[in-house]
Amino acid sequence: VSVDFTYRIGSANDYADRTGIVYMIHKLLYSEHAGRNPGDNLALLKNYGAHYKTTLDRDHNGLMVNAPAGLFDYILWQQSKNISGFTRRVDQNALHLAKEQLTNEMIDSFGNNPLGMEAIRVSQALYNFAYPYSWSIFGTGGQLQSIFVEDLKKFYEEWFGVNNLIITVSGDVKYEDVLSSV
């Protein structure tokens, strides 16, 4: 079974003075290495033949899980727990680890890659400063450091609601089972 959780939220929804907030929330929601355990639950699924992929672009933020059909209810339960518990789980330590991880990714993607910087320059040339597509999905280093736990929680509560979530299910499941589980 394949279950896709897509939020209609991407880096275009970042605050102009705090770019990178969506990317940081994405890392905290789905990363195995950001100092929290929901990503560990995703890693646990691998032991049962599942694999997953996270995505983030300017307009979308998501998780796709492909797993044996018997794990369908567990996937829904695990993600509902992950999503609903985000604001209680995020603390200064998790934020610090996420900032370190994002800074390293920015260095790898842009600092060590001349073509990475060109993509940013093209976006800046095409769009005005306050236009959401003018900044990278990573945000900027200085702005990343100015993000606080309260900023993450406020943004998450404002944008990451069920009204912005699309769940797509396909594979070896019955329509009635999906409706009763979702």
Secondary structure, 3 states (H helix, E strand, C coil): CEEEEEECCCHHHCECCECCHHHHHHHHHHCCCCCCCHHHHHHHHHCCCCEEEEEECCCCEEEEEECCHHHHHHHHHHHHHHHHCHHHHCCHHHHHHHHHHHHHHHHHHHHCCHHHHHHHHHHHHHCCCCCHHHCCCCCCHHHHHCCCHHHHHHHHHHHCCHHHEEEEEECCCCHHHHHHHC
